[in-house]
């Protein structure tokens, strides 16, 4: 059963890495709509991974409770140890690709916020931003 959960978790992580890599390509091309469409799929995939990880934790906890003096690598068979290594590798890959994506998202967000600030100047009114009177050039006339 543990092998099944490990295999599924690795599969989910690899799929999340692929989607995040596609998000990076799309953000470079300013192709935002596919990113928004993948968001729900990614959320479902993360939920699926979290469920599988909870099952993995439960199974490993049972094994460790039954044999407290035995190391984990000796409790797991060769296949399970391999899946566990793949899980760690996939988690590291996901972390790296998400860091790269986050940097790009922050850069794009900063660019658009700066552009908006230049077009429509705002002033701080306490903790709230409010449009200044200098933005009257945006007046609409009918």
N, CA, C and O atoms as CSV, one atom per row, in Angstrom:
chain,resi,resn,atom,element,x,y,z
A,1,UNK,N,N,0.817,-1.191,0.000
A,1,UNK,CA,C,0.000,0.000,0.000
A,1,UNK,C,C,0.863,1.259,0.000
A,1,UNK,O,O,0.538,2.240,-0.669
A,2,UNK,N,N,1.956,1.229,0.746
A,2,UNK,CA,C,2.857,2.375,0.814
A,2,UNK,C,C,3.438,2.687,-0.564
A,2,UNK,O,O,3.543,3.854,-0.941
A,3,UNK,N,N,3.811,1.669,-1.304
A,3,UNK,CA,C,4.350,1.867,-2.654
A,3,UNK,C,C,3.347,2.581,-3.547
A,3,UNK,O,O,3.710,3.466,-4.322
A,4,UNK,N,N,2.088,2.191,-3.432
A,4,UNK,CA,C,1.029,2.801,-4.237
A,4,UNK,C,C,0.921,4.295,-3.927
A,4,UNK,O,O,0.836,5.109,-4.846
A,5,UNK,N,N,0.921,4.661,-2.648
A,5,UNK,CA,C,0.819,6.072,-2.256
A,5,UNK,C,C,2.056,6.859,-2.681
A,5,UNK,O,O,1.947,7.992,-3.151
A,6,UNK,N,N,3.229,6.253,-2.515
A,6,UNK,CA,C,4.461,6.924,-2.927
A,6,UNK,C,C,4.472,7.172,-4.433
A,6,UNK,O,O,4.824,8.259,-4.890
A,7,UNK,N,N,4.087,6.161,-5.191
A,7,UNK,CA,C,4.062,6.287,-6.651
A,7,UNK,C,C,3.091,7.390,-7.076
A,7,UNK,O,O,3.410,8.190,-7.956
A,8,UNK,N,N,1.918,7.434,-6.461
A,8,UNK,CA,C,0.930,8.471,-6.778
A,8,UNK,C,C,1.409,9.864,-6.409
A,8,UNK,O,O,1.180,10.818,-7.153
A,9,UNK,N,N,2.074,9.991,-5.261
A,9,UNK,CA,C,2.586,11.295,-4.828
A,9,UNK,C,C,3.666,11.801,-5.780
A,9,UNK,O,O,3.687,12.981,-6.129
A,10,UNK,N,N,4.559,10.909,-6.197
A,10,UNK,CA,C,5.613,11.284,-7.145
A,10,UNK,C,C,4.983,11.710,-8.472
A,10,UNK,O,O,5.419,12.685,-9.084
A,11,UNK,N,N,3.985,10.996,-8.902
A,11,UNK,CA,C,3.291,11.336,-10.146
A,11,UNK,C,C,2.645,12.723,-10.052
A,11,UNK,O,O,2.747,13.521,-10.984
A,12,UNK,N,N,1.987,13.006,-8.938
A,12,UNK,CA,C,1.362,14.319,-8.734
A,12,UNK,C,C,2.416,15.430,-8.770
A,12,UNK,O,O,2.216,16.464,-9.407
A,13,UNK,N,N,3.526,15.207,-8.088
A,13,UNK,CA,C,4.586,16.221,-8.054
A,13,UNK,C,C,5.172,16.464,-9.442
A,13,UNK,O,O,5.408,17.609,-9.830
A,14,UNK,N,N,5.403,15.398,-10.178
A,14,UNK,CA,C,5.952,15.556,-11.526
A,14,UNK,C,C,4.989,16.323,-12.424
A,14,UNK,O,O,5.415,17.128,-13.253
A,15,UNK,N,N,3.705,16.078,-12.263
A,15,UNK,CA,C,2.701,16.808,-13.046
A,15,UNK,C,C,2.678,18.289,-12.646
A,15,UNK,O,O,2.552,19.164,-13.503
A,16,UNK,N,N,2.801,18.563,-11.352
A,16,UNK,CA,C,2.852,19.956,-10.889
A,16,UNK,C,C,4.087,20.671,-11.433
A,16,UNK,O,O,4.012,21.847,-11.791
A,17,UNK,N,N,5.214,19.981,-11.498
A,17,UNK,CA,C,6.433,20.572,-12.061
A,17,UNK,C,C,6.205,20.923,-13.524
A,17,UNK,O,O,6.565,22.014,-13.964
A,18,UNK,N,N,5.607,20.002,-14.285
A,18,UNK,CA,C,5.337,20.258,-15.706
A,18,UNK,C,C,4.417,21.465,-15.881
A,18,UNK,O,O,4.655,22.311,-16.744
A,19,UNK,N,N,3.370,21.542,-15.065
A,19,UNK,CA,C,2.452,22.678,-15.167
A,19,UNK,C,C,3.135,23.989,-14.806
A,19,UNK,O,O,2.893,25.012,-15.447
A,20,UNK,N,N,3.975,23.967,-13.797
A,20,UNK,CA,C,4.691,25.180,-13.395
A,20,UNK,C,C,5.691,25.607,-14.466
A,20,UNK,O,O,5.870,26.800,-14.713
A,21,UNK,N,N,6.336,24.641,-15.095
A,21,UNK,CA,C,7.242,24.971,-16.198
A,21,UNK,C,C,6.469,25.579,-17.364
A,21,UNK,O,O,6.960,26.493,-18.026
A,22,UNK,N,N,5.266,25.076,-17.615
A,22,UNK,CA,C,4.422,25.651,-18.662
A,22,UNK,C,C,3.980,27.061,-18.268
A,22,UNK,O,O,3.893,27.941,-19.125
A,23,UNK,N,N,3.703,27.281,-16.989
A,23,UNK,CA,C,3.361,28.620,-16.508
A,23,UNK,C,C,4.501,29.602,-16.765
A,23,UNK,O,O,4.267,30.751,-17.141
A,24,UNK,N,N,5.731,29.147,-16.561
A,24,UNK,CA,C,6.896,30.002,-16.810
A,24,UNK,C,C,6.972,30.379,-18.283
A,24,UNK,O,O,7.225,31.536,-18.617
A,25,UNK,N,N,6.754,29.411,-19.160
A,25,UNK,CA,C,6.770,29.706,-20.596
A,25,UNK,C,C,5.649,30.681,-20.958
A,25,UNK,O,O,5.846,31.594,-21.759
A,26,UNK,N,N,4.477,30.480,-20.364
A,26,UNK,CA,C,3.346,31.350,-20.667
A,26,UNK,C,C,3.547,32.762,-20.131
A,26,UNK,O,O,3.156,33.728,-20.787
A,27,UNK,N,N,4.145,32.900,-18.962
A,27,UNK,CA,C,4.364,34.248,-18.422
A,27,UNK,C,C,5.396,34.996,-19.258
A,27,UNK,O,O,5.317,36.217,-19.395
A,28,UNK,N,N,6.360,34.274,-19.814
A,28,UNK,CA,C,7.343,34.903,-20.697
A,28,UNK,C,C,6.683,35.429,-21.967
A,28,UNK,O,O,7.102,36.447,-22.516
A,29,UNK,N,N,5.654,34.732,-22.428
A,29,UNK,CA,C,4.942,35.133,-23.644
A,29,UNK,C,C,3.751,36.040,-23.350
A,29,UNK,O,O,3.006,36.397,-24.262
A,30,UNK,N,N,3.567,36.414,-22.086
A,30,UNK,CA,C,2.412,37.219,-21.647
A,30,UNK,C,C,1.105,36.530,-22.036
A,30,UNK,O,O,0.137,37.184,-22.425
A,31,UNK,N,N,1.092,35.229,-21.928
A,31,UNK,CA,C,-0.077,34.413,-22.250
A,31,UNK,C,C,-0.718,33.990,-20.928
A,31,UNK,O,O,-0.465,32.892,-20.431
A,32,UNK,N,N,-1.541,34.862,-20.369
A,32,UNK,CA,C,-2.016,34.676,-18.999
A,32,UNK,C,C,-3.224,33.754,-18.868
A,32,UNK,O,O,-3.392,33.105,-17.836
A,33,UNK,N,N,-4.048,33.690,-19.875
A,33,UNK,CA,C,-5.279,32.904,-19.771
A,33,UNK,C,C,-5.030,31.425,-19.459
A,33,UNK,O,O,-5.716,30.874,-18.598
A,34,UNK,N,N,-4.075,30.761,-20.123
A,34,UNK,CA,C,-3.818,29.351,-19.771
A,34,UNK,C,C,-3.362,29.176,-18.329
A,34,UNK,O,O,-3.662,28.161,-17.700
A,35,UNK,N,N,-2.640,30.158,-17.802
A,35,UNK,CA,C,-2.207,30.081,-16.404
A,35,UNK,C,C,-3.411,30.087,-15.474
A,35,UNK,O,O,-3.464,29.332,-14.503
A,36,UNK,N,N,-4.376,30.946,-15.780
A,36,UNK,CA,C,-5.582,31.019,-14.953
A,36,UNK,C,C,-6.389,29.724,-15.060
A,36,UNK,O,O,-6.991,29.283,-14.081
A,37,UNK,N,N,-6.403,29.123,-16.237
A,37,UNK,CA,C,-7.136,27.872,-16.425
A,37,UNK,C,C,-6.465,26.709,-15.686
A,37,UNK,O,O,-7.151,25.809,-15.203
A,38,UNK,N,N,-5.144,26.721,-15.596
A,38,UNK,CA,C,-4.423,25.655,-14.902
A,38,UNK,C,C,-4.488,25.792,-13.384
A,38,UNK,O,O,-4.213,24.830,-12.666
A,39,UNK,N,N,-4.842,26.955,-12.894
A,39,UNK,CA,C,-4.840,27.201,-11.452
A,39,UNK,C,C,-5.711,26.202,-10.710
A,39,UNK,O,O,-5.268,25.641,-9.708
A,40,UNK,N,N,-6.930,25.962,-11.164
A,40,UNK,CA,C,-7.840,25.022,-10.502
A,40,UNK,C,C,-7.285,23.593,-10.575
A,40,UNK,O,O,-7.373,22.838,-9.606
A,41,UNK,N,N,-6.725,23.235,-11.705
A,41,UNK,CA,C,-6.140,21.898,-11.865
A,41,UNK,C,C,-4.985,21.728,-10.880
A,41,UNK,O,O,-4.849,20.681,-10.247
A,42,UNK,N,N,-4.153,22.766,-10.757
A,42,UNK,CA,C,-3.019,22.699,-9.837
A,42,UNK,C,C,-3.497,22.607,-8.384
A,42,UNK,O,O,-2.916,21.871,-7.587
A,43,UNK,N,N,-4.546,23.348,-8.043
A,43,UNK,CA,C,-5.080,23.277,-6.684
A,43,UNK,C,C,-5.584,21.868,-6.374
A,43,UNK,O,O,-5.345,21.351,-5.283
A,44,UNK,N,N,-6.274,21.250,-7.323
A,44,UNK,CA,C,-6.756,19.880,-7.139
A,44,UNK,C,C,-5.592,18.897,-7.013
A,44,UNK,O,O,-5.640,17.963,-6.213
A,45,UNK,N,N,-4.547,19.119,-7.813
A,45,UNK,CA,C,-3.366,18.251,-7.774
A,45,UNK,C,C,-2.644,18.386,-6.427
A,45,UNK,O,O,-2.166,17.395,-5.875
A,46,UNK,N,N,-2.571,19.590,-5.912
A,46,UNK,CA,C,-1.941,19.813,-4.602
A,46,UNK,C,C,-2.749,19.122,-3.513
A,46,UNK,O,O,-2.185,18.499,-2.614
A,47,UNK,N,N,-4.058,19.232,-3.597
A,47,UNK,CA,C,-4.925,18.562,-2.617
A,47,UNK,C,C,-4.739,17.050,-2.680
A,47,UNK,O,O,-4.670,16.383,-1.648
A,48,UNK,N,N,-4.659,16.519,-3.885
A,48,UNK,CA,C,-4.440,15.084,-4.069
A,48,UNK,C,C,-3.091,14.671,-3.467
A,48,UNK,O,O,-2.992,13.649,-2.788
A,49,UNK,N,N,-2.062,15.476,-3.725
A,49,UNK,CA,C,-0.742,15.175,-3.169
A,49,UNK,C,C,-0.777,15.191,-1.642
A,49,UNK,O,O,-0.215,14.307,-0.995
A,50,UNK,N,N,-1.435,16.195,-1.072
A,50,UNK,CA,C,-1.502,16.294,0.390
A,50,UNK,C,C,-2.191,15.078,1.002
A,50,UNK,O,O,-1.777,14.592,2.054
A,51,UNK,N,N,-3.229,14.592,0.352
A,51,UNK,CA,C,-3.928,13.400,0.827
A,51,UNK,C,C,-2.992,12.188,0.780
A,51,UNK,O,O,-2.911,11.416,1.735
A,52,UNK,N,N,-2.297,12.035,-0.330
A,52,UNK,CA,C,-1.373,10.905,-0.474
A,52,UNK,C,C,-0.232,11.014,0.525
A,52,UNK,O,O,0.205,10.004,1.077
A,53,UNK,N,N,0.251,12.213,0.760
A,53,UNK,CA,C,1.332,12.395,1.723
A,53,UNK,C,C,0.867,12.037,3.136
A,53,UNK,O,O,1.627,11.454,3.910
A,54,UNK,N,N,-0.367,12.380,3.468
A,54,UNK,CA,C,-0.906,12.011,4.782
A,54,UNK,C,C,-0.971,10.493,4.916
A,54,UNK,O,O,-0.680,9.948,5.981
A,55,UNK,N,N,-1.351,9.813,3.841
A,55,UNK,CA,C,-1.400,8.346,3.853
A,55,UNK,C,C,0.013,7.768,4.003
A,55,UNK,O,O,0.220,6.801,4.737
A,56,UNK,N,N,0.974,8.364,3.308
A,56,UNK,CA,C,2.370,7.917,3.409
A,56,UNK,C,C,2.854,8.087,4.843
A,56,UNK,O,O,3.447,7.177,5.422
A,57,UNK,N,N,2.593,9.261,5.408
A,57,UNK,CA,C,3.000,9.518,6.799
A,57,UNK,C,C,2.386,8.499,7.749
A,57,UNK,O,O,3.049,8.006,8.662
A,58,UNK,N,N,1.113,8.190,7.525
A,58,UNK,CA,C,0.422,7.226,8.379
A,58,UNK,C,C,1.056,5.835,8.269
A,58,UNK,O,O,1.305,5.174,9.277
A,59,UNK,N,N,1.311,5.406,7.036
A,59,UNK,CA,C,1.913,4.079,6.810
A,59,UNK,C,C,3.320,3.989,7.412
A,59,UNK,O,O,3.671,2.989,8.038
A,60,UNK,N,N,4.114,5.037,7.216
A,60,UNK,CA,C,5.471,5.033,7.764
A,60,UNK,C,C,5.419,5.073,9.288
A,60,UNK,O,O,6.215,4.415,9.958
A,61,UNK,N,N,4.496,5.833,9.825
A,61,UNK,CA,C,4.336,5.900,11.280
A,61,UNK,C,C,3.993,4.532,11.858
A,61,UNK,O,O,4.516,4.146,12.903
A,62,UNK,N,N,3.111,3.797,11.175
A,62,UNK,CA,C,2.763,2.439,11.616
A,62,UNK,C,C,3.987,1.532,11.611
A,62,UNK,O,O,4.225,0.781,12.557
A,63,UNK,N,N,4.762,1.616,10.528
A,63,UNK,CA,C,5.969,0.786,10.429
A,63,UNK,C,C,6.964,1.122,11.534
A,63,UNK,O,O,7.550,0.225,12.141
A,64,UNK,N,N,7.154,2.399,11.792
A,64,UNK,CA,C,8.118,2.829,12.818
A,64,UNK,C,C,7.629,2.457,14.216
A,64,UNK,O,O,8.436,2.150,15.093
A,65,UNK,N,N,6.316,2.483,14.427
A,65,UNK,CA,C,5.763,2.110,15.726
A,65,UNK,C,C,5.947,0.618,15.975
A,65,UNK,O,O,6.262,0.201,17.089
A,66,UNK,N,N,5.749,-0.181,14.934
A,66,UNK,CA,C,5.896,-1.631,15.071
A,66,UNK,C,C,7.350,-2.062,15.254
A,66,UNK,O,O,7.620,-3.081,15.890
A,67,UNK,N,N,8.290,-1.289,14.696
A,67,UNK,CA,C,9.716,-1.614,14.812
A,67,UNK,C,C,10.493,-0.348,15.158
A,67,UNK,O,O,11.161,0.221,14.295
A,68,UNK,N,N,10.415,0.094,16.401
A,68,UNK,CA,C,11.029,1.379,16.773
A,68,UNK,C,C,12.550,1.401,16.715
A,68,UNK,O,O,13.134,2.478,16.594
A,69,UNK,N,N,13.196,0.276,16.795
A,69,UNK,CA,C,14.659,0.240,16.810
A,69,UNK,C,C,15.273,0.009,15.432
A,69,UNK,O,O,16.491,-0.112,15.309
A,70,UNK,N,N,14.450,-0.052,14.412
A,70,UNK,CA,C,14.932,-0.305,13.055
A,70,UNK,C,C,14.864,0.993,12.256
A,70,UNK,O,O,13.886,1.736,12.346
A,71,UNK,N,N,15.911,1.261,11.471
A,71,UNK,CA,C,15.919,2.481,10.661
A,71,UNK,C,C,14.917,2.354,9.511
A,71,UNK,O,O,14.565,1.253,9.088
A,72,UNK,N,N,14.470,3.509,9.021
A,72,UNK,CA,C,13.442,3.530,7.982
A,72,UNK,C,C,13.894,2.822,6.714
A,72,UNK,O,O,13.120,2.079,6.112
A,73,UNK,N,N,15.127,3.042,6.305
A,73,UNK,CA,C,15.581,2.405,5.062
A,73,UNK,C,C,15.602,0.883,5.158
A,73,UNK,O,O,15.526,0.204,4.134
A,74,UNK,N,N,15.702,0.342,6.358
A,74,UNK,CA,C,15.654,-1.117,6.534
A,74,UNK,C,C,14.207,-1.615,6.613
A,74,UNK,O,O,13.931,-2.770,6.292
A,75,UNK,N,N,13.291,-0.751,7.038
A,75,UNK,CA,C,11.875,-1.134,7.115
A,75,UNK,C,C,11.231,-1.177,5.735
A,75,UNK,O,O,10.317,-1.965,5.494
A,76,UNK,N,N,11.706,-0.336,4.841
A,76,UNK,CA,C,11.134,-0.259,3.498
A,76,UNK,C,C,11.875,-1.194,2.550
A,76,UNK,O,O,13.077,-1.419,2.695
A,77,UNK,N,N,11.148,-1.731,1.584
A,77,UNK,CA,C,11.822,-2.567,0.589
A,77,UNK,C,C,12.513,-1.667,-0.444
A,77,UNK,O,O,12.410,-0.441,-0.389
A,78,UNK,N,N,13.199,-2.288,-1.363
A,78,UNK,CA,C,13.983,-1.544,-2.358
A,78,UNK,C,C,13.103,-0.629,-3.203
A,78,UNK,O,O,13.481,0.505,-3.499
A,79,UNK,N,N,11.939,-1.119,-3.586
A,79,UNK,CA,C,11.009,-0.343,-4.402
A,79,UNK,C,C,10.518,0.892,-3.638
A,79,UNK,O,O,10.488,1.994,-4.186
A,80,UNK,N,N,10.139,0.706,-2.387
A,80,UNK,CA,C,9.638,1.820,-1.573
A,80,UNK,C,C,10.737,2.847,-1.315
A,80,UNK,O,O,10.479,4.050,-1.351
A,81,UNK,N,N,11.965,2.382,-1.055
A,81,UNK,CA,C,13.089,3.312,-0.878
A,81,UNK,C,C,13.339,4.123,-2.142
A,81,UNK,O,O,13.645,5.314,-2.073
A,82,UNK,N,N,13.210,3.480,-3.290
A,82,UNK,CA,C,13.387,4.172,-4.565
A,82,UNK,C,C,12.317,5.250,-4.752
A,82,UNK,O,O,12.619,6.377,-5.144
A,83,UNK,N,N,11.067,4.890,-4.466
A,83,UNK,CA,C,9.979,5.870,-4.569
A,83,UNK,C,C,10.179,7.027,-3.592
A,83,UNK,O,O,9.886,8.177,-3.921
A,84,UNK,N,N,10.672,6.728,-2.402
A,84,UNK,CA,C,10.912,7.770,-1.407
A,84,UNK,C,C,11.996,8.737,-1.889
A,84,UNK,O,O,11.874,9.947,-1.700
A,85,UNK,N,N,13.055,8.211,-2.510
A,85,UNK,CA,C,14.100,9.072,-3.079
A,85,UNK,C,C,13.534,9.919,-4.212
A,85,UNK,O,O,13.844,11.105,-4.325
A,86,UNK,N,N,12.695,9.297,-5.058
A,86,UNK,CA,C,12.068,10.045,-6.148
A,86,UNK,C,C,11.156,11.142,-5.606
A,86,UNK,O,O,11.070,12.228,-6.180
A,87,UNK,N,N,10.481,10.854,-4.507
A,87,UNK,CA,C,9.612,11.840,-3.880
A,87,UNK,C,C,10.424,13.053,-3.432
A,87,UNK,O,O,10.021,14.192,-3.668
A,88,UNK,N,N,11.554,12.813,-2.794
A,88,UNK,CA,C,12.421,13.909,-2.348
A,88,UNK,C,C,12.947,14.706,-3.530
A,88,UNK,O,O,12.983,15.936,-3.488
A,89,UNK,N,N,13.355,14.011,-4.583
A,89,UNK,CA,C,13.864,14.681,-5.782
A,89,UNK,C,C,12.778,15.522,-6.437
A,89,UNK,O,O,13.031,16.649,-6.860
A,90,UNK,N,N,11.570,14.975,-6.521
A,90,UNK,CA,C,10.455,15.702,-7.137
A,90,UNK,C,C,10.065,16.919,-6.314
A,90,UNK,O,O,9.734,17.965,-6.872
A,91,UNK,N,N,10.100,16.792,-4.995
A,91,UNK,CA,C,9.805,17.938,-4.129
A,91,UNK,C,C,10.835,19.053,-4.335
A,91,UNK,O,O,10.479,20.230,-4.391
A,92,UNK,N,N,12.100,18.678,-4.448
A,92,UNK,CA,C,13.151,19.668,-4.676
A,92,UNK,C,C,12.972,20.346,-6.036
A,92,UNK,O,O,13.159,21.557,-6.160
A,93,UNK,N,N,12.612,19.567,-7.048
A,93,UNK,CA,C,12.391,20.126,-8.386
A,93,UNK,C,C,11.208,21.091,-8.376
A,93,UNK,O,O,11.263,22.152,-8.998
A,94,UNK,N,N,10.149,20.725,-7.676
A,94,UNK,CA,C,8.978,21.601,-7.586
A,94,UNK,C,C,9.332,22.898,-6.861
A,94,UNK,O,O,8.919,23.980,-7.278
A,95,UNK,N,N,10.094,22.786,-5.781
A,95,UNK,CA,C,10.517,23.980,-5.049
A,95,UNK,C,C,11.316,24.910,-5.969
A,95,UNK,O,O,11.085,26.119,-5.979
A,96,UNK,N,N,12.249,24.355,-6.735
A,96,UNK,CA,C,13.091,25.166,-7.611
A,96,UNK,C,C,12.286,25.849,-8.708
A,96,UNK,O,O,12.476,27.037,-8.971
A,97,UNK,N,N,11.396,25.113,-9.342
A,97,UNK,CA,C,10.608,25.702,-10.426
A,97,UNK,C,C,9.619,26.737,-9.868
A,97,UNK,O,O,9.345,27.740,-10.527
A,98,UNK,N,N,9.092,26.509,-8.683
A,98,UNK,CA,C,8.176,27.478,-8.084
A,98,UNK,C,C,8.903,28.752,-7.656
A,98,UNK,O,O,8.336,29.841,-7.733
A,99,UNK,N,N,10.161,28.624,-7.202
A,99,UNK,CA,C,10.951,29.810,-6.872
A,99,UNK,C,C,11.180,30.658,-8.124
A,99,UNK,O,O,11.059,31.882,-8.085
A,100,UNK,N,N,11.506,30.004,-9.216
A,100,UNK,CA,C,11.725,30.714,-10.479
A,100,UNK,C,C,10.436,31.390,-10.942
A,100,UNK,O,O,10.455,32.545,-11.367
A,101,UNK,N,N,9.339,30.682,-10.861
A,101,UNK,CA,C,8.038,31.227,-11.265
A,101,UNK,C,C,7.650,32.405,-10.364
A,101,UNK,O,O,7.153,33.422,-10.848
A,102,UNK,N,N,7.874,32.267,-9.069
A,102,UNK,CA,C,7.522,33.340,-8.129
A,102,UNK,C,C,8.311,34.610,-8.426
A,102,UNK,O,O,7.761,35.710,-8.367
A,103,UNK,N,N,9.588,34.468,-8.743
A,103,UNK,CA,C,10.392,35.646,-9.097
A,103,UNK,C,C,9.823,36.340,-10.330
A,103,UNK,O,O,9.767,37.568,-10.390
A,104,UNK,N,N,9.404,35.550,-11.306
A,104,UNK,CA,C,8.848,36.130,-12.526
A,104,UNK,C,C,7.519,36.820,-12.246
A,104,UNK,O,O,7.261,37.910,-12.757
A,105,UNK,N,N,6.682,36.189,-11.440
A,105,UNK,CA,C,5.385,36.773,-11.101
A,105,UNK,C,C,5.578,38.097,-10.364
A,105,UNK,O,O,4.884,39.074,-10.645
A,106,UNK,N,N,6.518,38.129,-9.424
A,106,UNK,CA,C,6.786,39.366,-8.691
A,106,UNK,C,C,7.294,40.459,-9.614
A,106,UNK,O,O,6.922,41.623,-9.460
A,107,UNK,N,N,8.135,40.102,-10.567
A,107,UNK,CA,C,8.651,41.093,-11.517
A,107,UNK,C,C,7.534,41.660,-12.384
A,107,UNK,O,O,7.447,42.872,-12.577
A,108,UNK,N,N,6.694,40.794,-12.897
A,108,UNK,CA,C,5.585,41.244,-13.737
A,108,UNK,C,C,4.605,42.087,-12.917
A,108,UNK,O,O,4.129,43.120,-13.387
A,109,UNK,N,N,4.310,41.649,-11.706
A,109,UNK,CA,C,3.414,42.396,-10.831
A,109,UNK,C,C,3.981,43.777,-10.523
A,109,UNK,O,O,3.253,44.769,-10.564
A,110,UNK,N,N,5.254,43.846,-10.220
A,110,UNK,CA,C,5.900,45.125,-9.933
A,110,UNK,C,C,5.842,46.040,-11.150
A,110,UNK,O,O,5.584,47.237,-11.020
A,111,UNK,N,N,6.082,45.477,-12.328
A,111,UNK,CA,C,6.012,46.269,-13.557
A,111,UNK,C,C,4.624,46.868,-13.749
A,111,UNK,O,O,4.493,48.065,-14.002
A,112,UNK,N,N,3.583,46.036,-13.628
A,112,UNK,CA,C,2.223,46.527,-13.827
A,112,UNK,C,C,1.809,47.523,-12.746
A,112,UNK,O,O,1.115,48.498,-13.034
A,113,UNK,N,N,2.230,47.282,-11.505
A,113,UNK,CA,C,1.898,48.225,-10.429
A,113,UNK,C,C,2.570,49.571,-10.648
A,113,UNK,O,O,1.960,50.615,-10.416
A,114,UNK,N,N,3.822,49.556,-11.094
A,114,UNK,CA,C,4.539,50.798,-11.389
A,114,UNK,C,C,3.889,51.528,-12.549
A,114,UNK,O,O,3.715,52.746,-12.505
A,115,UNK,N,N,3.535,50.797,-13.572
A,115,UNK,CA,C,2.867,51.387,-14.728
A,115,UNK,C,C,1.540,52.015,-14.323
A,115,UNK,O,O,1.231,53.135,-14.728
A,116,UNK,N,N,0.765,51.305,-13.535
A,116,UNK,CA,C,-0.515,51.829,-13.074
A,116,UNK,C,C,-0.318,53.069,-12.210
A,116,UNK,O,O,-1.079,54.030,-12.324
A,117,UNK,N,N,0.681,53.056,-11.358
A,117,UNK,CA,C,0.980,54.195,-10.484
A,117,UNK,C,C,1.358,55.420,-11.308
A,117,UNK,O,O,1.012,56.542,-10.936
A,118,UNK,N,N,2.049,55.227,-12.400
A,118,UNK,CA,C,2.420,56.358,-13.260
A,118,UNK,C,C,1.220,56.888,-14.038
A,118,UNK,O,O,1.110,58.092,-14.268
A,119,UNK,N,N,0.322,55.993,-14.442
A,119,UNK,CA,C,-0.864,56.436,-15.181
A,119,UNK,C,C,-1.896,57.091,-14.269
A,119,UNK,O,O,-2.482,58.117,-14.614
A,120,UNK,N,N,-2.107,56.493,-13.117
A,120,UNK,CA,C,-3.101,56.982,-12.168
A,120,UNK,C,C,-2.403,57.170,-10.825
A,120,UNK,O,O,-2.365,56.249,-10.009
A,121,UNK,N,N,-1.852,58.360,-10.594
A,121,UNK,CA,C,-1.130,58.587,-9.338
A,121,UNK,C,C,-2.065,58.431,-8.126
A,121,UNK,O,O,-3.228,58.833,-8.165
A,122,UNK,N,N,-1.540,57.851,-7.077
A,122,UNK,CA,C,-2.311,57.678,-5.850
A,122,UNK,C,C,-1.528,58.253,-4.685
A,122,UNK,O,O,-0.305,58.378,-4.731
A,123,UNK,N,N,-2.263,58.599,-3.640
A,123,UNK,CA,C,-1.652,59.095,-2.415
A,123,UNK,C,C,-2.101,58.204,-1.276
A,123,UNK,O,O,-3.185,57.620,-1.306
A,124,UNK,N,N,-1.253,58.112,-0.280
A,124,UNK,CA,C,-1.623,57.337,0.900
A,124,UNK,C,C,-2.516,58.188,1.790
A,124,UNK,O,O,-2.167,59.318,2.129
A,125,UNK,N,N,-3.646,57.656,2.159
A,125,UNK,CA,C,-4.581,58.296,3.065
A,125,UNK,C,C,-4.703,57.360,4.267
A,125,UNK,O,O,-5.626,56.549,4.334
A,126,UNK,N,N,-3.782,57.472,5.200
A,126,UNK,CA,C,-3.697,56.495,6.287
A,126,UNK,C,C,-3.102,55.217,5.723
A,126,UNK,O,O,-1.998,55.223,5.179
A,127,UNK,N,N,-3.838,54.124,5.855
A,127,UNK,CA,C,-3.391,52.848,5.290
A,127,UNK,C,C,-4.038,52.569,3.941
A,127,UNK,O,O,-3.786,51.526,3.339
A,128,UNK,N,N,-4.853,53.472,3.467
A,128,UNK,CA,C,-5.576,53.303,2.205
A,128,UNK,C,C,-4.920,54.146,1.113
A,128,UNK,O,O,-4.441,55.250,1.376
A,129,UNK,N,N,-4.902,53.629,-0.091
A,129,UNK,CA,C,-4.449,54.425,-1.226
A,129,UNK,C,C,-5.677,55.074,-1.838
A,129,UNK,O,O,-6.718,54.437,-2.001
A,130,UNK,N,N,-5.542,56.331,-2.170
A,130,UNK,CA,C,-6.652,57.012,-2.834
A,130,UNK,C,C,-6.106,57.760,-4.044
A,130,UNK,O,O,-4.945,58.169,-4.069
A,131,UNK,N,N,-6.953,57.927,-5.034
A,131,UNK,CA,C,-6.554,58.603,-6.259
A,131,UNK,C,C,-6.369,60.085,-5.959
A,131,UNK,O,O,-7.210,60.716,-5.319
A,132,UNK,N,N,-5.277,60.610,-6.425
A,132,UNK,CA,C,-5.019,62.027,-6.190
A,132,UNK,C,C,-5.775,62.867,-7.200
A,132,UNK,O,O,-6.285,62.354,-8.195
A,133,UNK,N,N,-5.843,64.155,-6.937
A,133,UNK,CA,C,-6.532,65.068,-7.848
A,133,UNK,C,C,-5.739,65.279,-9.124
A,133,UNK,O,O,-6.279,65.778,-10.111
A,134,UNK,N,N,-4.475,64.910,-9.121
A,134,UNK,CA,C,-3.645,65.087,-10.312
A,134,UNK,C,C,-4.077,64.162,-11.449
A,134,UNK,O,O,-3.638,64.354,-12.583
A,135,UNK,N,N,-4.905,63.187,-11.186
A,135,UNK,CA,C,-5.296,62.243,-12.230
A,135,UNK,C,C,-6.532,62.713,-12.986
A,135,UNK,O,O,-7.245,61.904,-13.580
A,136,UNK,N,N,-6.787,64.013,-12.965
A,136,UNK,CA,C,-7.973,64.534,-13.629
A,136,UNK,C,C,-7.902,64.400,-15.144
A,136,UNK,O,O,-8.921,64.563,-15.814
A,137,UNK,N,N,-6.731,64.107,-15.707
A,137,UNK,CA,C,-6.636,63.902,-17.139
A,137,UNK,C,C,-7.418,62.679,-17.606
A,137,UNK,O,O,-7.606,62.483,-18.806
A,138,UNK,N,N,-7.873,61.857,-16.665
A,138,UNK,CA,C,-8.664,60.683,-17.005
A,138,UNK,C,C,-10.162,60.975,-17.003
A,138,UNK,O,O,-10.979,60.056,-17.044
A,139,UNK,N,N,-10.512,62.244,-16.955
A,139,UNK,CA,C,-11.909,62.635,-16.894
A,139,UNK,C,C,-12.649,62.144,-18.147
A,139,UNK,O,O,-12.132,62.244,-19.260
A,140,UNK,N,N,-13.826,61.629,-17.960
A,140,UNK,CA,C,-14.621,61.105,-19.076
A,140,UNK,C,C,-15.662,62.153,-19.431
A,140,UNK,O,O,-16.381,62.651,-18.566
A,141,UNK,N,N,-15.733,62.482,-20.717
A,141,UNK,CA,C,-16.706,63.471,-21.185
A,141,UNK,C,C,-17.599,62.816,-22.224
A,141,UNK,O,O,-17.141,62.079,-23.097
A,142,UNK,N,N,-18.862,63.102,-22.105
A,142,UNK,CA,C,-19.840,62.503,-23.016
A,142,UNK,C,C,-20.408,63.562,-23.926
A,142,UNK,O,O,-21.251,63.262,-24.771
